[in-house]
């Protein structure tokens, strides 16, 4: 019998699970996940069959003092979870890596500007890396017209890479 996710060849790397993800025990289940799947033009089944989903930290970090969005995990929290990413990439050998948001982008590519990286194809040890902005409603980044063009370019690149994988 074949494992249901045996064909996952893409690695989606986010910041941290949200409240809904913790309750449902499945990544990208909240509003940000709905937006992400809409951007990628994938229904839930296709999304989870395509992407192995991981995050910089593995538990919900809570709300920030402002109460808007989710708290950014501290450097120590990020450090404590970093071994998971290293092991996952080594074991899964993804053929595409999609960091979602600035924190994930920096964890994958090092100090980088989100705006400069979105819409560009990068490589990490020969694996294509195509960053996306975070689809959270708390982020206004995708609402800027120039940024929307960058997002559209990134999504086009992801679709090209996914087509190549299948």
Residue frames as a rotation matrix with the C-alpha (Angstrom) as fourth column:
UNK 1
0.578 0.816 0.000 0.00
0.816 -0.578 0.000 0.00
0.000 0.000 -1.000 0.00
UNK 2
-0.281 -0.672 0.685 1.32
0.673 -0.647 -0.359 3.42
0.684 0.360 0.634 -0.97
UNK 3
-0.483 0.059 -0.874 1.53
0.745 -0.497 -0.445 6.16
-0.460 -0.866 0.197 1.68
UNK 4
0.524 0.834 0.174 -0.98
0.803 -0.416 -0.426 8.97
-0.282 0.363 -0.888 1.00
UNK 5
0.893 -0.218 -0.393 1.71
-0.241 -0.971 -0.010 11.63
-0.379 0.103 -0.919 0.85
UNK 6
0.327 -0.803 0.499 4.42
0.568 0.589 0.575 9.62
-0.756 0.095 0.648 -0.90
UNK 7
0.224 -0.208 0.952 4.45
0.945 -0.193 -0.264 12.06
0.239 0.959 0.154 -3.83
UNK 8
0.956 0.054 -0.287 5.21
0.153 -0.929 0.337 15.19
-0.249 -0.366 -0.897 -1.80
UNK 9
0.229 -0.910 0.347 8.25
0.955 0.141 -0.259 16.66
0.187 0.390 0.901 -3.53
UNK 10
-0.061 -0.178 0.982 7.85
0.127 -0.977 -0.169 20.26
0.990 0.114 0.082 -2.41
UNK 11
-0.294 -0.180 -0.939 8.71
0.942 0.112 -0.316 21.61
0.162 -0.977 0.137 1.04
UNK 12
0.255 0.468 0.846 6.63
0.214 -0.881 0.423 24.52
0.943 0.073 -0.325 2.31
UNK 13
-0.358 -0.552 -0.753 8.30
0.877 0.077 -0.474 26.28
0.319 -0.830 0.457 5.24
UNK 14
0.414 0.634 0.653 6.33
0.292 -0.772 0.564 28.79
0.862 -0.043 -0.505 7.32
UNK 15
-0.197 -0.465 0.863 6.80
-0.584 -0.652 -0.484 30.71
0.788 -0.599 -0.143 10.56
UNK 16
-0.968 -0.017 0.251 4.81
-0.227 0.488 -0.843 28.77
-0.108 -0.873 -0.476 13.15
UNK 17
-0.541 0.838 -0.070 1.45
0.717 0.502 0.484 27.05
0.441 0.212 -0.872 13.57
UNK 18
-0.619 0.453 0.642 -1.54
-0.494 -0.860 0.130 29.22
0.611 -0.236 0.756 14.44
UNK 19
-0.506 0.506 0.699 -4.42
-0.744 0.154 -0.650 28.55
-0.436 -0.849 0.298 16.81
UNK 20
0.545 0.793 -0.274 -6.51
-0.815 0.425 -0.393 26.67
-0.196 0.437 0.878 14.25
UNK 21
0.152 -0.584 -0.798 -3.57
-0.566 0.610 -0.554 24.49
0.810 0.536 -0.238 13.23
UNK 22
-0.812 -0.460 0.360 -3.02
-0.534 0.335 -0.776 23.51
0.237 -0.822 -0.517 16.85
UNK 23
-0.168 0.849 0.500 -6.65
-0.750 0.219 -0.624 22.57
-0.640 -0.480 0.600 17.29
UNK 24
0.761 0.559 -0.329 -6.96
-0.619 0.475 -0.625 20.66
-0.193 0.679 0.708 14.02
UNK 25
0.229 -0.788 0.572 -3.43
-0.136 0.556 0.820 19.20
-0.964 -0.265 0.021 14.05
UNK 26
0.312 -0.133 0.941 -2.97
0.918 0.299 -0.261 20.03
-0.247 0.945 0.216 10.38
UNK 27
-0.568 -0.640 -0.518 -0.85
0.505 -0.768 0.395 22.85
-0.650 -0.037 0.759 8.93
UNK 28
-0.990 0.067 -0.125 -2.24
-0.133 -0.736 0.664 25.85
-0.047 0.674 0.737 7.06
UNK 29
-0.528 0.847 -0.058 -5.85
0.840 0.531 0.111 25.33
0.125 0.010 -0.992 8.20
UNK 30
-0.099 0.485 -0.869 -6.74
0.571 -0.688 -0.449 28.89
-0.815 -0.540 -0.208 9.19
UNK 31
0.815 0.491 -0.307 -7.42
0.104 -0.645 -0.757 31.97
-0.570 0.585 -0.577 7.07
UNK 32
0.096 -0.860 -0.502 -3.77
-0.786 -0.374 0.491 32.28
-0.610 0.347 -0.712 6.04
UNK 33
-0.646 -0.318 0.694 -3.88
0.033 0.897 0.442 28.70
-0.762 0.308 -0.569 4.73
UNK 34
0.345 0.841 0.417 -7.03
0.625 0.125 -0.770 29.41
-0.700 0.526 -0.483 2.76
UNK 35
0.752 -0.137 -0.645 -5.35
-0.417 -0.857 -0.304 32.44
-0.511 0.497 -0.701 1.20
UNK 36
-0.309 -0.951 0.024 -2.19
-0.645 0.227 0.730 30.44
-0.699 0.210 -0.683 0.46
UNK 37
-0.423 0.209 0.882 -4.15
0.467 0.884 0.015 27.65
-0.777 0.418 -0.471 -1.27
UNK 38
0.721 0.691 -0.047 -6.07
0.364 -0.436 -0.823 30.27
-0.589 0.576 -0.566 -3.28
UNK 39
0.378 -0.679 -0.629 -2.79
-0.719 -0.643 0.263 31.88
-0.584 0.353 -0.731 -4.35
UNK 40
-0.633 -0.728 0.265 -1.42
-0.465 0.631 0.621 28.47
-0.619 0.270 -0.738 -5.39
UNK 41
-0.039 0.749 -0.662 -4.71
-0.988 0.068 0.136 27.51
0.147 0.660 0.737 -7.07
UNK 42
-0.733 -0.213 -0.646 -4.78
-0.134 0.976 -0.169 24.20
0.667 -0.037 -0.744 -5.19
UNK 43
0.491 0.857 0.158 -7.67
-0.452 0.096 0.887 22.62
0.744 -0.507 0.434 -3.32
UNK 44
0.468 -0.305 0.829 -6.93
-0.859 0.061 0.508 21.09
-0.206 -0.950 -0.234 0.08
UNK 45
0.834 -0.125 0.537 -6.29
0.103 0.992 0.072 17.57
-0.542 -0.004 0.840 -1.21
UNK 46
0.735 -0.574 0.360 -3.91
0.458 0.029 -0.888 18.74
0.499 0.818 0.285 -3.92
UNK 47
0.507 -0.536 0.675 -2.16
-0.627 -0.767 -0.139 21.13
0.592 -0.352 -0.725 -1.54
UNK 48
0.459 -0.303 0.835 -1.45
-0.761 0.351 0.546 18.47
-0.459 -0.886 -0.069 1.10
UNK 49
0.845 -0.168 0.508 -0.53
0.340 0.902 -0.267 15.88
-0.414 0.398 0.819 -1.54
UNK 50
0.708 -0.559 0.432 1.98
0.293 -0.324 -0.899 18.30
0.643 0.763 -0.066 -3.09
UNK 51
0.087 -0.668 0.739 3.59
-0.476 -0.679 -0.559 20.02
0.875 -0.303 -0.377 -0.10
UNK 52
0.058 -0.195 -0.979 5.25
0.876 0.481 -0.044 18.69
0.479 -0.855 0.199 2.99
UNK 53
0.498 0.240 0.833 4.45
-0.037 -0.954 0.297 21.52
0.866 -0.179 -0.466 5.41
UNK 54
0.051 -0.550 -0.833 6.85
0.964 0.246 -0.104 22.54
0.262 -0.798 0.543 8.15
UNK 55
0.819 0.221 0.529 7.65
0.123 -0.969 0.214 25.66
0.560 -0.110 -0.821 10.12
UNK 56
-0.084 -0.902 0.424 10.50
-0.315 -0.379 -0.870 27.47
0.945 -0.207 -0.252 11.82
UNK 57
-0.800 -0.069 0.596 8.97
-0.596 0.210 -0.775 26.69
-0.072 -0.975 -0.209 15.20
UNK 58
-0.806 0.376 -0.457 6.63
0.104 0.850 0.516 23.82
0.582 0.368 -0.725 15.90
UNK 59
-0.294 0.768 -0.569 4.14
0.953 0.190 -0.236 25.27
-0.073 -0.612 -0.788 18.37
UNK 60
0.453 0.601 0.658 1.83
0.621 -0.743 0.251 28.25
0.640 0.294 -0.710 18.45
UNK 61
-0.569 -0.822 -0.023 3.81
0.607 -0.402 -0.686 31.23
0.555 -0.404 0.728 19.81
UNK 62
-0.089 0.612 -0.786 0.77
0.884 -0.315 -0.345 33.11
-0.458 -0.725 -0.514 21.13
UNK 63
0.711 0.441 0.548 -0.39
0.635 -0.737 -0.230 36.66
0.302 0.512 -0.804 20.50
UNK 64
-0.474 -0.838 0.269 1.93
0.629 -0.536 -0.563 39.68
0.617 -0.098 0.781 20.57
UNK 65
-0.698 0.158 -0.698 1.35
0.554 -0.499 -0.667 42.51
-0.453 -0.852 0.261 23.03
UNK 66
-0.870 0.361 -0.335 -0.50
-0.476 -0.789 0.387 44.42
-0.125 0.497 0.859 20.30
UNK 67
-0.198 0.818 0.541 -3.00
-0.176 0.513 -0.840 41.56
-0.964 -0.262 0.042 19.97
UNK 68
0.598 0.389 -0.701 -2.74
-0.717 -0.131 -0.684 41.68
-0.358 0.912 0.201 16.16
UNK 69
0.360 -0.432 -0.827 -1.64
-0.622 0.550 -0.558 38.50
0.696 0.715 -0.071 14.41
UNK 70
0.899 -0.175 -0.401 0.65
0.369 0.796 0.480 35.95
0.235 -0.580 0.780 16.04
UNK 71
0.717 -0.696 -0.037 3.79
-0.437 -0.489 0.755 36.65
-0.543 -0.525 -0.655 18.05
UNK 72
0.526 -0.662 -0.533 7.04
-0.542 0.222 -0.810 36.19
0.655 0.715 -0.242 16.16
UNK 73
0.877 -0.250 -0.410 8.96
0.440 0.760 0.479 33.31
0.192 -0.600 0.776 17.74
UNK 74
0.763 -0.645 -0.042 12.00
-0.479 -0.609 0.632 34.46
-0.433 -0.462 -0.774 19.69
UNK 75
0.177 -0.791 -0.585 15.52
-0.862 0.162 -0.479 33.67
0.474 0.590 -0.654 18.42
UNK 76
-0.657 -0.421 0.625 15.83
-0.706 0.633 -0.317 31.07
-0.262 -0.650 -0.713 21.22
UNK 77
0.233 0.823 0.518 12.55
-0.351 0.568 -0.744 29.40
-0.907 -0.008 0.421 20.18
UNK 78
0.770 -0.001 -0.639 13.77
-0.637 0.063 -0.768 29.34
0.041 0.998 0.047 16.59
UNK 79
-0.249 -0.963 -0.105 17.09
-0.910 0.270 -0.315 27.84
0.331 0.017 -0.943 17.65
UNK 80
-0.439 0.117 0.891 15.39
-0.603 0.697 -0.388 25.11
-0.667 -0.707 -0.235 19.70
UNK 81
0.523 0.749 0.406 13.41
-0.128 0.540 -0.832 23.95
-0.843 0.383 0.378 16.65
UNK 82
0.272 -0.427 -0.862 16.11
-0.913 -0.397 -0.092 24.37
-0.303 0.812 -0.498 13.98
UNK 83
-0.702 -0.599 0.385 17.18
-0.464 0.795 0.390 20.72
-0.540 0.095 -0.836 14.03
UNK 84
0.110 0.820 0.562 13.76
0.193 0.537 -0.821 19.70
-0.975 0.198 -0.099 12.68
UNK 85
0.766 0.174 -0.618 14.33
-0.487 -0.470 -0.736 21.63
-0.419 0.865 -0.275 9.45
UNK 86
-0.202 -0.932 -0.301 17.80
-0.962 0.132 0.238 20.17
-0.182 0.338 -0.924 8.93
UNK 87
-0.668 -0.020 0.744 16.53
-0.134 0.986 -0.094 16.61
-0.732 -0.163 -0.661 9.42
UNK 88
0.381 0.910 0.166 13.46
0.081 0.146 -0.986 17.11
-0.921 0.389 -0.018 7.25
UNK 89
0.602 -0.198 -0.774 15.42
-0.763 -0.429 -0.484 18.44
-0.237 0.881 -0.409 4.31
UNK 90
-0.521 -0.853 0.025 17.98
-0.825 0.511 0.243 15.65
-0.220 0.107 -0.970 4.65
UNK 91
-0.596 0.335 0.730 15.32
0.059 0.925 -0.376 12.92
-0.801 -0.181 -0.571 4.84
UNK 92
0.408 0.912 0.049 12.79
0.185 -0.031 -0.982 14.30
-0.894 0.410 -0.181 2.35
UNK 93
-0.654 -0.727 0.211 15.22
0.434 -0.132 0.891 15.65
-0.620 0.674 0.402 -0.24
UNK 94
0.390 0.894 -0.220 12.64
0.320 -0.355 -0.878 18.09
-0.863 0.272 -0.425 -1.59
UNK 95
-0.273 -0.416 0.867 12.82
0.952 0.014 0.307 19.16
-0.140 0.909 0.392 -5.23
UNK 96
-0.126 0.244 0.962 11.30
0.271 -0.924 0.270 22.57
0.954 0.295 0.050 -4.44
UNK 97
-0.464 -0.015 -0.886 11.45
0.881 -0.114 -0.460 24.69
-0.094 -0.993 0.066 -1.28
UNK 98
-0.041 0.537 0.843 8.88
0.370 -0.775 0.512 27.44
0.928 0.332 -0.167 -0.70
UNK 99
-0.739 -0.173 -0.651 9.62
0.672 -0.254 -0.695 29.61
-0.045 -0.952 0.304 2.35
UNK 100
0.132 0.877 0.463 6.51
0.660 -0.426 0.619 31.58
0.740 0.223 -0.635 3.34
UNK 101
0.968 0.251 0.015 7.14
0.174 -0.713 0.679 34.90
0.181 -0.655 -0.734 5.08
UNK 102
0.533 -0.785 0.314 10.23
-0.586 -0.611 -0.532 36.77
0.610 0.099 -0.786 6.19
UNK 103
0.311 -0.414 0.855 11.15
-0.844 0.293 0.449 34.55
-0.437 -0.862 -0.259 9.12
UNK 104
0.677 -0.009 0.736 11.10
0.186 0.970 -0.159 31.38
-0.712 0.244 0.658 7.01
UNK 105
0.919 -0.351 0.179 12.92
0.091 -0.255 -0.963 33.17
0.383 0.901 -0.203 4.18
UNK 106
0.373 -0.817 0.440 15.75
-0.864 -0.479 -0.157 34.21
0.339 -0.321 -0.884 6.49
UNK 107
0.370 -0.203 0.907 15.95
-0.558 0.732 0.391 30.70
-0.743 -0.651 0.158 7.98
UNK 108
0.762 -0.020 0.647 16.41
0.437 0.754 -0.491 29.23
-0.478 0.657 0.584 4.49
UNK 109
0.618 -0.453 0.643 18.42
0.608 -0.243 -0.756 31.87
0.498 0.858 0.126 2.60
UNK 110
-0.386 -0.753 -0.533 20.01
0.922 -0.336 -0.193 33.86
-0.034 -0.566 0.824 5.42
UNK 111
-0.242 0.299 -0.923 19.63
0.295 -0.883 -0.364 37.61
-0.924 -0.361 0.125 5.89
UNK 112
-0.789 0.085 0.608 17.48
0.605 -0.063 0.794 38.63
0.106 0.994 -0.001 2.94
UNK 113
-0.760 0.583 -0.287 14.93
-0.482 -0.802 -0.352 41.24
-0.436 -0.130 0.891 2.08
UNK 114
-0.238 0.778 0.582 11.47
0.386 0.625 -0.678 39.80
-0.891 0.063 -0.449 1.55
UNK 115
0.627 0.552 -0.550 10.63
-0.210 -0.561 -0.801 42.35
-0.750 0.618 -0.235 -1.12
UNK 116
-0.025 -0.727 -0.686 13.84
-0.957 -0.181 0.226 41.72
-0.289 0.662 -0.691 -3.06
UNK 117
-0.835 -0.400 0.378 13.44
-0.347 0.916 0.202 37.93
-0.427 0.038 -0.903 -2.92
UNK 118
-0.005 0.911 0.411 9.76
0.148 0.408 -0.901 37.52
-0.989 0.057 -0.137 -3.84
UNK 119
0.853 0.389 -0.349 9.35
-0.297 -0.187 -0.936 36.79
-0.429 0.902 -0.044 -7.54
UNK 120
0.116 -0.896 -0.428 12.89
-0.967 -0.003 -0.256 35.46
0.228 0.443 -0.867 -7.86
UNK 121
0.920 0.044 -0.390 14.14
-0.019 0.998 0.067 31.88
0.392 -0.054 0.918 -8.12
UNK 122
0.221 -0.854 0.471 16.97
-0.975 -0.201 0.094 31.05
0.014 -0.480 -0.877 -5.73
UNK 123
0.457 -0.108 -0.883 18.87
-0.146 0.970 -0.194 27.82
0.877 0.218 0.428 -5.14
UNK 124
0.304 -0.383 0.873 19.98
-0.939 0.033 0.341 25.98
-0.160 -0.923 -0.350 -2.04
UNK 125
-0.424 -0.584 0.692 22.30
-0.417 0.804 0.424 23.05
-0.804 -0.109 -0.584 -2.69
UNK 126
-0.996 -0.047 -0.073 20.87
-0.084 0.336 0.938 22.74
-0.020 0.941 -0.339 -6.20
UNK 127
-0.385 0.922 -0.045 17.23
0.913 0.374 -0.163 22.85
-0.133 -0.104 -0.986 -5.05
UNK 128
-0.460 0.288 0.840 15.01
0.298 -0.841 0.451 25.68
0.836 0.458 0.301 -6.33
UNK 129
-0.506 0.315 -0.802 13.83
0.785 -0.216 -0.580 28.04
-0.357 -0.924 -0.138 -3.58
UNK 130
-0.532 0.432 0.728 10.90
0.348 -0.672 0.653 30.32
0.772 0.601 0.208 -4.41
UNK 131
-0.881 0.129 -0.455 9.83
0.419 -0.232 -0.878 32.53
-0.219 -0.964 0.150 -1.49
UNK 132
-0.080 0.902 0.425 6.32
0.585 -0.303 0.753 33.83
0.807 0.308 -0.503 -0.89
UNK 133
-0.631 0.003 0.775 5.11
-0.530 -0.732 -0.428 36.56
0.566 -0.681 0.464 1.45
UNK 134
-0.925 0.378 -0.038 3.07
0.276 0.599 -0.752 35.43
-0.261 -0.706 -0.658 4.42
UNK 135
-0.599 0.751 0.277 -0.62
0.316 -0.096 0.944 35.22
0.736 0.653 -0.179 3.47
UNK 136
-0.486 0.388 -0.783 -1.76
0.848 -0.005 -0.529 36.52
-0.209 -0.922 -0.327 6.85
UNK 137
0.435 0.735 0.520 -4.45
0.762 -0.608 0.223 39.16
0.480 0.300 -0.824 6.89
UNK 138
0.695 -0.245 -0.676 -2.16
0.442 -0.596 0.670 41.07
-0.567 -0.765 -0.306 9.28
UNK 139
-0.425 -0.905 0.027 0.28
0.519 -0.219 0.826 41.69
-0.742 0.365 0.563 6.41
UNK 140
0.609 0.596 -0.524 -0.40
-0.061 -0.623 -0.780 44.52
-0.791 0.507 -0.343 3.99
UNK 141
-0.414 -0.905 -0.096 2.60
-0.216 -0.005 0.976 43.56
-0.884 0.425 -0.193 1.82
UNK 142
-0.610 0.134 0.781 0.54
0.694 0.566 0.445 41.87
-0.382 0.814 -0.438 -0.96
UNK 143
0.446 0.887 -0.120 -1.75
0.739 -0.440 -0.510 44.93
-0.505 0.139 -0.852 -1.22
UNK 144
0.076 -0.514 -0.854 1.00
-0.321 -0.824 0.467 47.16
-0.944 0.239 -0.227 -2.66
UNK 145
0.865 0.398 -0.304 0.69
-0.394 0.166 -0.904 47.01
-0.309 0.902 0.300 -6.50
UNK 146
0.173 -0.878 -0.447 4.44
-0.884 0.062 -0.463 46.48
0.434 0.475 -0.766 -7.09
UNK 147
-0.601 -0.366 0.710 4.47
-0.706 0.659 -0.258 43.73
-0.374 -0.656 -0.655 -4.48
UNK 148
0.394 0.817 0.421 1.42
-0.383 0.562 -0.733 42.07
-0.836 0.128 0.534 -6.05
UNK 149
0.714 -0.225 -0.663 3.41
-0.655 0.121 -0.746 41.81
0.248 0.967 -0.061 -9.31
UNK 150
-0.414 -0.904 0.108 6.25
-0.867 0.356 -0.350 40.18
0.278 -0.238 -0.930 -7.38
UNK 151
-0.299 0.409 0.862 3.78
-0.535 0.677 -0.506 37.75
-0.791 -0.612 0.016 -5.81
UNK 152
0.765 0.621 -0.170 2.30
-0.457 0.337 -0.824 36.88
-0.454 0.708 0.541 -9.22
UNK 153
0.282 -0.763 -0.582 5.82
-0.809 0.137 -0.572 36.23
0.516 0.632 -0.578 -10.56
UNK 154
-0.623 -0.514 0.590 6.62
-0.770 0.535 -0.347 33.98
-0.138 -0.671 -0.729 -7.59
UNK 155
0.114 0.758 0.642 3.40
-0.437 0.618 -0.653 32.01
-0.892 -0.206 0.402 -8.06
UNK 156
0.795 0.107 -0.597 4.16
-0.606 0.183 -0.774 31.56
0.026 0.977 0.210 -11.75
UNK 157
-0.203 -0.956 -0.210 7.62
-0.850 0.279 -0.446 30.24
0.485 0.088 -0.870 -10.89
UNK 158
-0.513 0.084 0.854 6.14
-0.626 0.644 -0.439 27.82
-0.587 -0.760 -0.278 -8.34
UNK 159
0.594 0.795 0.124 3.63
-0.444 0.452 -0.774 26.52
-0.671 0.405 0.621 -10.90
UNK 160
0.516 -0.493 -0.700 6.47
-0.745 0.145 -0.651 25.99
0.423 0.858 -0.293 -13.39
UNK 161
-0.565 -0.790 0.238 8.50
-0.796 0.445 -0.411 24.05
0.219 -0.421 -0.880 -10.83
UNK 162
-0.209 0.573 0.793 5.51
-0.529 0.616 -0.584 21.95
-0.823 -0.541 0.174 -9.74
UNK 163
0.790 0.469 -0.395 4.75
-0.563 0.301 -0.769 21.10
-0.242 0.830 0.502 -13.39
UNK 164
0.075 -0.869 -0.490 8.37
-0.814 0.230 -0.533 20.02
0.576 0.438 -0.690 -13.81
UNK 165
-0.638 -0.328 0.696 8.07
-0.736 0.525 -0.427 17.74
-0.226 -0.785 -0.577 -10.76
UNK 166
0.119 0.773 0.623 4.98
-0.303 0.626 -0.719 15.95
-0.946 -0.103 0.309 -12.04
